[in-house]
Amino acid sequence: MPRRVLSGRVTSDKMDKTITVLVDRRVMHPLYKKFIRRSKKYAAHDEDNLCKVGDTVRIVECPPISRRKTWTVISRNGEAVGAEAGASA
């Protein structure tokens, strides 16, 4: 089964090797048929502490790293990050 990939904005980088990513999505209201914004925060693993608040990142599902952290950063501001960066270069 393919892993889910989400895009969002970094809202916190205060933790060590962890960032908080806010992911926005638009869904249609079932009755009024109007698009409304829904957002959710995810804790993502940032091995090298590269991501800063305000960066746009892509995160991918991974096996659980801790109780809340089941996502890993794969790109930051459009550039690959971590093990994927070494493999693609």
N, CA, C and O atoms as a printed pandas DataFrame, in Angstrom:
     atom_number atom_name residue_name chain_id  residue_number  x_coord  y_coord  z_coord
0              1         N          MET        A               1    0.842   -1.185    0.000
1              2        CA          MET        A               1    0.000    0.000    0.000
2              3         C          MET        A               1    0.884    1.243    0.000
3              4         O          MET        A               1    1.834    1.319    0.780
4              5         N          PRO        A               2    0.592    2.219   -0.859
5              6        CA          PRO        A               2    1.446    3.411   -0.921
6              7         C          PRO        A               2    1.319    4.260    0.339
7              8         O          PRO        A               2    0.276    4.297    0.991
8              9         N          ARG        A               3    2.407    4.932    0.654
9             10        CA          ARG        A               3    2.402    5.819    1.807
10            11         C          ARG        A               3    1.764    7.141    1.428
11            12         O          ARG        A               3    1.913    7.616    0.302
12            13         N          ARG        A               4    1.045    7.739    2.387
13            14        CA          ARG        A               4    0.427    9.037    2.136
14            15         C          ARG        A               4    1.492   10.128    2.195
15            16         O          ARG        A               4    2.416   10.057    3.005
16            17         N          VAL        A               5    1.362   11.126    1.345
17            18        CA          VAL        A               5    2.255   12.278    1.336
18            19         C          VAL        A               5    1.395   13.526    1.496
19            20         O          VAL        A               5    0.428   13.720    0.759
20            21         N          LEU        A               6    1.752   14.378    2.469
21            22        CA          LEU        A               6    1.008   15.605    2.729
22            23         C          LEU        A               6    1.936   16.807    2.628
23            24         O          LEU        A               6    3.139   16.690    2.865
24            25         N          SER        A               7    1.381   17.958    2.277
25            26        CA          SER        A               7    2.133   19.204    2.233
26            27         C          SER        A               7    1.561   20.147    3.276
27            28         O          SER        A               7    0.348   20.207    3.479
28            29         N          GLY        A               8    2.451   20.885    3.937
29            30        CA          GLY        A               8    1.985   21.816    4.954
30            31         C          GLY        A               8    3.055   22.821    5.330
31            32         O          GLY        A               8    4.127   22.880    4.728
32            33         N          ARG        A               9    2.730   23.611    6.348
33            34        CA          ARG        A               9    3.611   24.682    6.800
34            35         C          ARG        A               9    4.087   24.377    8.218
35            36         O          ARG        A               9    3.305   23.927    9.055
36            37         N          VAL        A              10    5.365   24.623    8.485
37            38        CA          VAL        A              10    5.930   24.370    9.811
38            39         C          VAL        A              10    5.445   25.461   10.769
39            40         O          VAL        A              10    5.608   26.652   10.503
40            41         N          THR        A              11    4.844   25.036   11.891
41            42        CA          THR        A              11    4.365   25.995   12.882
42            43         C          THR        A              11    5.210   25.986   14.146
43            44         O          THR        A              11    5.137   26.926   14.938
44            45         N          SER        A              12    6.017   24.937   14.355
45            46        CA          SER        A              12    6.872   24.877   15.537
46            47         C          SER        A              12    8.092   24.016   15.243
47            48         O          SER        A              12    7.988   22.959   14.621
48            49         N          ASP        A              13    9.264   24.493   15.706
49            50        CA          ASP        A              13   10.495   23.705   15.582
50            51         C          ASP        A              13   11.253   23.677   16.900
51            52         O          ASP        A              13   12.471   23.498   16.917
52            53         N          LYS        A              14   10.536   23.853   18.003
53            54        CA          LYS        A              14   11.166   23.949   19.317
54            55         C          LYS        A              14   11.686   22.608   19.844
55            56         O          LYS        A              14   12.586   22.581   20.683
56            57         N          MET        A              15   11.123   21.492   19.354
57            58        CA          MET        A              15   11.536   20.181   19.837
58            59         C          MET        A              15   12.775   19.709   19.090
59            60         O          MET        A              15   13.059   20.175   17.986
60            61         N          ASP        A              16   13.510   18.786   19.695
61            62        CA          ASP        A              16   14.701   18.236   19.056
62            63         C          ASP        A              16   14.292   17.149   18.065
63            64         O          ASP        A              16   13.623   16.183   18.432
64            65         N          LYS        A              17   14.701   17.316   16.803
65            66        CA          LYS        A              17   14.429   16.365   15.719
66            67         C          LYS        A              17   12.939   16.183   15.438
67            68         O          LYS        A              17   12.536   15.169   14.866
68            69         N          THR        A              18   12.125   17.152   15.833
69            70        CA          THR        A              18   10.683   17.073   15.598
70            71         C          THR        A              18   10.166   18.451   15.223
71            72         O          THR        A              18   10.574   19.459   15.799
72            73         N          ILE        A              19    9.259   18.484   14.246
73            74        CA          ILE        A              19    8.587   19.724   13.897
74            75         C          ILE        A              19    7.080   19.485   13.920
75            76         O          ILE        A              19    6.622   18.347   13.822
76            77         N          THR        A              20    6.319   20.561   14.050
77            78        CA          THR        A              20    4.877   20.494   13.964
78            79         C          THR        A              20    4.473   21.097   12.628
79            80         O          THR        A              20    4.864   22.217   12.301
80            81         N          VAL        A              21    3.682   20.344   11.852
81            82        CA          VAL        A              21    3.295   20.761   10.507
82            83         C          VAL        A              21    1.785   20.952   10.473
83            84         O          VAL        A              21    1.032   20.061   10.866
84            85         N          LEU        A              22    1.339   22.125    9.998
85            86        CA          LEU        A              22   -0.078   22.411    9.845
86            87         C          LEU        A              22   -0.470   22.115    8.403
87            88         O          LEU        A              22    0.047   22.733    7.473
88            89         N          VAL        A              23   -1.390   21.163    8.221
89            90        CA          VAL        A              23   -1.835   20.763    6.894
90            91         C          VAL        A              23   -3.268   21.241    6.698
91            92         O          VAL        A              23   -4.164   20.873    7.457
92            93         N          ASP        A              24   -3.480   22.073    5.663
93            94        CA          ASP        A              24   -4.809   22.579    5.328
94            95         C          ASP        A              24   -5.402   21.753    4.202
95            96         O          ASP        A              24   -4.686   21.298    3.310
96            97         N          ARG        A              25   -6.711   21.560    4.246
97            98        CA          ARG        A              25   -7.395   20.905    3.142
98            99         C          ARG        A              25   -8.758   21.561    2.984
99           100         O          ARG        A              25   -9.292   22.151    3.924
100          101         N          ARG        A              26   -9.309   21.450    1.789
101          102        CA          ARG        A              26  -10.620   22.019    1.500
102          103         C          ARG        A              26  -11.606   20.885    1.275
103          104         O          ARG        A              26  -11.365   19.990    0.465
104          105         N          VAL        A              27  -12.721   20.931    2.001
105          106        CA          VAL        A              27  -13.748   19.909    1.854
106          107         C          VAL        A              27  -15.083   20.587    1.583
107          108         O          VAL        A              27  -15.318   21.717    2.012
108          109         N          MET        A              28  -15.946   19.890    0.870
109          110        CA          MET        A              28  -17.261   20.440    0.571
110          111         C          MET        A              28  -18.230   20.115    1.701
111          112         O          MET        A              28  -18.298   18.978    2.168
112          113         N          HIS        A              29  -18.977   21.123    2.133
113          114        CA          HIS        A              29  -19.983   20.922    3.165
114          115         C          HIS        A              29  -21.089   20.026    2.590
115          116         O          HIS        A              29  -21.575   20.276    1.486
116          117         N          PRO        A              30  -21.487   18.989    3.329
117          118        CA          PRO        A              30  -22.435   18.023    2.760
118          119         C          PRO        A              30  -23.813   18.607    2.438
119          120         O          PRO        A              30  -24.469   18.154    1.500
120          121         N          LEU        A              31  -24.253   19.598    3.197
121          122        CA          LEU        A              31  -25.585   20.155    2.968
122          123         C          LEU        A              31  -25.546   21.411    2.095
123          124         O          LEU        A              31  -26.319   21.536    1.145
124          125         N          TYR        A              32  -24.643   22.339    2.422
125          126        CA          TYR        A              32  -24.636   23.637    1.748
126          127         C          TYR        A              32  -23.749   23.674    0.508
127          128         O          TYR        A              32  -23.766   24.659   -0.232
128          129         N          LYS        A              33  -22.980   22.622    0.271
129          130        CA          LYS        A              33  -22.129   22.498   -0.921
130          131         C          LYS        A              33  -21.103   23.624   -1.049
131          132         O          LYS        A              33  -20.664   23.945   -2.153
132          133         N          LYS        A              34  -20.731   24.210    0.058
133          134        CA          LYS        A              34  -19.724   25.265    0.048
134          135         C          LYS        A              34  -18.399   24.659    0.506
135          136         O          LYS        A              34  -18.378   23.817    1.403
136          137         N          PHE        A              35  -17.297   25.082   -0.105
137          138        CA          PHE        A              35  -15.992   24.582    0.315
138          139         C          PHE        A              35  -15.572   25.267    1.600
139          140         O          PHE        A              35  -15.613   26.493    1.704
140          141         N          ILE        A              36  -15.166   24.467    2.582
141          142        CA          ILE        A              36  -14.689   24.997    3.857
142          143         C          ILE        A              36  -13.292   24.460    4.124
143          144         O          ILE        A              36  -12.925   23.386    3.647
144          145         N          ARG        A              37  -12.520   25.215    4.890
145          146        CA          ARG        A              37  -11.145   24.825    5.193
146          147         C          ARG        A              37  -11.102   24.008    6.472
147          148         O          ARG        A              37  -11.705   24.375    7.480
148          149         N          ARG        A              38  -10.387   22.907    6.418
149          150        CA          ARG        A              38  -10.135   22.087    7.600
150          151         C          ARG        A              38   -8.623   21.979    7.734
151          152         O          ARG        A              38   -7.913   21.863    6.735
152          153         N          SER        A              39   -8.130   22.016    8.977
153          154        CA          SER        A              39   -6.687   21.912    9.172
154          155         C          SER        A              39   -6.395   20.960   10.322
155          156         O          SER        A              39   -7.218   20.757   11.216
156          157         N          LYS        A              40   -5.207   20.386   10.274
157          158        CA          LYS        A              40   -4.777   19.458   11.310
158          159         C          LYS        A              40   -3.268   19.580   11.478
159          160         O          LYS        A              40   -2.548   19.848   10.516
160          161         N          LYS        A              41   -2.799   19.383   12.700
161          162        CA          LYS        A              41   -1.365   19.454   12.975
162          163         C          LYS        A              41   -0.792   18.048   13.108
163          164         O          LYS        A              41   -1.393   17.176   13.736
164          165         N          TYR        A              42    0.366   17.842   12.516
165          166        CA          TYR        A              42    1.067   16.565   12.591
166          167         C          TYR        A              42    2.459   16.792   13.157
167          168         O          TYR        A              42    3.098   17.800   12.855
168          169         N          ALA        A              43    2.930   15.859   13.976
169          170        CA          ALA        A              43    4.315   15.874   14.442
170          171         C          ALA        A              43    5.131   15.063   13.447
171          172         O          ALA        A              43    4.799   13.915   13.152
172          173         N          ALA        A              44    6.205   15.665   12.927
173          174        CA          ALA        A              44    7.006   15.003   11.903
174          175         C          ALA        A              44    8.463   14.958   12.330
175          176         O          ALA        A              44    8.950   15.856   13.016
176          177         N          HIS        A              45    9.156   13.895   11.914
177          178        CA          HIS        A              45   10.562   13.684   12.258
178          179         C          HIS        A              45   11.454   14.495   11.314
179          180         O          HIS        A              45   11.347   14.376   10.093
180          181         N          ASP        A              46   12.330   15.316   11.890
181          182        CA          ASP        A              46   13.286   16.137   11.134
182          183         C          ASP        A              46   14.672   15.800   11.672
183          184         O          ASP        A              46   15.149   16.437   12.612
184          185         N          GLU        A              47   15.314   14.804   11.081
185          186        CA          GLU        A              47   16.565   14.241   11.609
186          187         C          GLU        A              47   17.659   15.281   11.809
187          188         O          GLU        A              47   18.359   15.246   12.821
188          189         N          ASP        A              48   17.821   16.214   10.861
189          190        CA          ASP        A              48   18.941   17.169   10.928
190          191         C          ASP        A              48   18.548   18.528   11.480
191          192         O          ASP        A              48   19.360   19.452   11.440
192          193         N          ASN        A              49   17.338   18.686   11.994
193          194        CA          ASN        A              49   16.849   19.971   12.512
194          195         C          ASN        A              49   17.012   21.092   11.489
195          196         O          ASN        A              49   17.426   22.196   11.845
196          197         N          LEU        A              50   16.692   20.823   10.230
197          198        CA          LEU        A              50   16.836   21.818    9.164
198          199         C          LEU        A              50   15.636   22.754    9.056
199          200         O          LEU        A              50   15.800   23.930    8.731
200          201         N          CYS        A              51   14.452   22.256    9.321
201          202        CA          CYS        A              51   13.223   23.016    9.081
202          203         C          CYS        A              51   13.025   24.097   10.135
203          204         O          CYS        A              51   13.256   23.884   11.325
204          205         N          LYS        A              52   12.593   25.256    9.667
205          206        CA          LYS        A              52   12.316   26.396   10.542
206          207         C          LYS        A              52   10.854   26.797   10.387
207          208         O          LYS        A              52   10.192   26.388    9.433
208          209         N          VAL        A              53   10.352   27.595   11.322
209          210        CA          VAL        A              53    8.961   28.041   11.288
210          211         C          VAL        A              53    8.714   28.818    9.996
211          212         O          VAL        A              53    9.491   29.700    9.629
212          213         N          GLY        A              54    7.625   28.479    9.316
213          214        CA          GLY        A              54    7.264   29.150    8.073
214          215         C          GLY        A              54    7.660   28.392    6.825
215          216         O          GLY        A              54    7.176   28.716    5.740
216          217         N          ASP        A              55    8.529   27.386    6.938
217          218        CA          ASP        A              55    8.929   26.594    5.776
218          219         C          ASP        A              55    7.743   25.773    5.268
219          220         O          ASP        A              55    6.874   25.368    6.040
220          221         N          THR        A              56    7.727   25.541    3.973
221          222        CA          THR        A              56    6.749   24.633    3.370
222          223         C          THR        A              56    7.416   23.277    3.218
223          224         O          THR        A              56    8.468   23.168    2.589
224          225         N          VAL        A              57    6.812   22.243    3.789
225          226        CA          VAL        A              57    7.428   20.920    3.790
226          227         C          VAL        A              57    6.459   19.884    3.247
227          228         O          VAL        A              57    5.245   20.088    3.242
228          229         N          ARG        A              58    7.020   18.760    2.786
229          230        CA          ARG        A              58    6.236   17.580    2.420
230          231         C          ARG        A              58    6.617   16.495    3.407
231          232         O          ARG        A              58    7.797   16.280    3.686
232          233         N          ILE        A              59    5.601   15.805    3.939
233          234        CA          ILE        A              59    5.843   14.744    4.908
234          235         C          ILE        A              59    5.229   13.456    4.386
235          236         O          ILE        A              59    4.247   13.474    3.644
236          237         N          VAL        A              60    5.828   12.332    4.788
237          238        CA          VAL        A              60    5.377   11.023    4.330
238          239         C          VAL        A              60    5.169   10.129    5.553
239          240         O          VAL        A              60    5.877   10.246    6.553
240          241         N          GLU        A              61    4.184    9.234    5.454
241          242        CA          GLU        A              61    3.913    8.284    6.530
242          243         C          GLU        A              61    5.096    7.350    6.737
243          244         O          GLU        A              61    5.792    6.998    5.785
244          245         N          CYS        A              62    5.320    6.951    7.987
245          246        CA          CYS        A              62    6.384    6.001    8.303
246          247         C          CYS        A              62    5.949    5.184    9.521
247          248         O          CYS        A              62    4.950    5.516   10.158
248          249         N          PRO        A              63    6.686    4.123    9.850
249          250        CA          PRO        A              63    6.366    3.386   11.076
250          251         C          PRO        A              63    6.505    4.299   12.295
251          252         O          PRO        A              63    7.289    5.247   12.251
252          253         N          PRO        A              64    5.777    4.047   13.369
253          254        CA          PRO        A              64    5.816    4.946   14.526
254          255         C          PRO        A              64    7.224    5.146   15.073
255          256         O          PRO        A              64    7.965    4.188   15.293
256          257         N          ILE        A              65    7.576    6.413   15.289
257          258        CA          ILE        A              65    8.874    6.773   15.877
258          259         C          ILE        A              65    8.687    7.023   17.367
259          260         O          ILE        A              65    9.559    6.701   18.175
260          261         N          SER        A              66    7.544    7.598   17.722
261          262        CA          SER        A              66    7.172    7.791   19.122
262          263         C          SER        A              66    5.649    7.732   19.188
263          264         O          SER        A              66    5.000    7.353   18.213
264          265         N          ARG        A              67    5.081    8.102   20.326
265          266        CA          ARG        A              67    3.633    7.978   20.489
266          267         C          ARG        A              67    2.870    8.844   19.492
267          268         O          ARG        A              67    1.857    8.403   18.949
268          269         N          ARG        A              68    3.334   10.067   19.238
269          270        CA          ARG        A              68    2.629   10.993   18.345
270          271         C          ARG        A              68    3.251   11.091   16.961
271          272         O          ARG        A              68    2.617   11.599   16.036
272          273         N          LYS        A              69    4.467   10.620   16.805
273          274        CA          LYS        A              69    5.228   10.902   15.587
274          275         C          LYS        A              69    5.249    9.706   14.640
275          276         O          LYS        A              69    5.936    8.714   14.885
276          277         N          THR        A              70    4.476    9.818   13.546
277          278        CA          THR        A              70    4.447    8.760   12.541
278          279         C          THR        A              70    4.637    9.342   11.140
279          280         O          THR        A              70    4.209    8.740   10.156
280          281         N          TRP        A              71    5.267   10.494   11.048
281          282        CA          TRP        A              71    5.522   11.165    9.778
282          283         C          TRP        A              71    6.985   11.588    9.725
283          284         O          TRP        A              71    7.590   11.875   10.757
284          285         N          THR        A              72    7.559   11.627    8.509
285          286        CA          THR        A              72    8.947   12.027    8.295
286          287         C          THR        A              72    8.996   13.082    7.203
287          288         O          THR        A              72    8.245   13.006    6.230
288          289         N          VAL        A              73    9.878   14.069    7.358
289          290        CA          VAL        A              73   10.031   15.125    6.356
290          291         C          VAL        A              73   10.795   14.563    5.159
291          292         O          VAL        A              73   11.839   13.931    5.319
292          293         N          ILE        A              74   10.254   14.802    3.937
293          294        CA          ILE        A              74   10.973   14.359    2.733
294          295         C          ILE        A              74   11.470   15.529    1.896
295          296         O          ILE        A              74   12.436   15.377    1.148
296          297         N          SER        A              75   10.830   16.701    2.002
297          298        CA          SER        A              75   11.354   17.866    1.282
298          299         C          SER        A              75   11.016   19.142    2.035
299          300         O          SER        A              75   10.009   19.230    2.738
300          301         N          ARG        A              76   11.889   20.126    1.867
301          302        CA          ARG        A              76   11.744   21.421    2.533
302          303         C          ARG        A              76   11.905   22.500    1.480
303          304         O          ARG        A              76   12.941   22.576    0.818
304          305         N          ASN        A              77   10.888   23.338    1.320
305          306        CA          ASN        A              77   10.882   24.410    0.316
306          307         C          ASN        A              77   11.234   23.885   -1.074
307          308         O          ASN        A              77   11.934   24.550   -1.837
308          309         N          GLY        A              78   10.743   22.685   -1.397
309          310        CA          GLY        A              78   10.946   22.109   -2.720
310          311         C          GLY        A              78   12.233   21.337   -2.906
311          312         O          GLY        A              78   12.448   20.779   -3.982
312          313         N          GLU        A              79   13.099   21.280   -1.906
313          314        CA          GLU        A              79   14.369   20.555   -2.011
314          315         C          GLU        A              79   14.329   19.322   -1.117
315          316         O          GLU        A              79   13.824   19.382    0.004
316          317         N          ALA        A              80   14.858   18.211   -1.605
317          318        CA          ALA        A              80   14.855   16.954   -0.848
318          319         C          ALA        A              80   15.684   17.096    0.427
319          320         O          ALA        A              80   16.645   17.863    0.480
320          321         N          VAL        A              81   15.286   16.333    1.458
321          322        CA          VAL        A              81   15.932   16.405    2.775
322          323         C          VAL        A              81   16.280   14.997    3.235
323          324         O          VAL        A              81   15.550   14.055    2.928
324          325         N          GLY        A              82   17.377   14.834    3.963
325          326        CA          GLY        A              82   17.717   13.577    4.620
326          327         C          GLY        A              82   18.239   12.486    3.712
327          328         O          GLY        A              82   18.974   12.760    2.763
328          329         N          ALA        A              83   17.860   11.233    4.000
329          330        CA          ALA        A              83   18.379   10.069    3.263
330          331         C          ALA        A              83   17.963   10.127    1.790
331          332         O          ALA        A              83   18.705    9.677    0.916
332          333         N          GLU        A              84   16.768   10.684    1.513
333          334        CA          GLU        A              84   16.316   10.791    0.127
334          335         C          GLU        A              84   17.223   11.724   -0.673
335          336         O          GLU        A              84   17.432   11.513   -1.867
336          337         N          ALA        A              85   17.769   12.767   -0.013
337          338        CA          ALA        A              85   18.636   13.730   -0.705
338          339         C          ALA        A              85   19.926   13.060   -1.149
339          340         O          ALA        A              85   20.418   13.324   -2.245
340          341         N          GLY        A              86   20.479   12.190   -0.301
341          342        CA          GLY        A              86   21.702   11.490   -0.660
342          343         C          GLY        A              86   21.478   10.476   -1.765
343          344         O          GLY        A              86   22.358   10.271   -2.601
344          345         N          ALA        A              87   20.310    9.834   -1.784
345          346        CA          ALA        A              87   20.018    8.818   -2.783
346          347         C          ALA        A              87   19.769    9.435   -4.162
347          348         O          ALA        A              87   20.125    8.845   -5.182
348          349         N          SER        A              88   19.158   10.619   -4.188
349          350        CA          SER        A              88   18.824   11.232   -5.476
350          351         C          SER        A              88   19.976   12.006   -6.075
351          352         O          SER        A              88   19.969   12.274   -7.276
352          353         N          ALA        A              89   20.973   12.377   -5.275
353          354        CA          ALA        A              89   22.088   13.182   -5.784
354          355         C          ALA        A              89   23.153   12.328   -6.453
355          356         O          ALA        A              89   24.157   12.856   -6.933
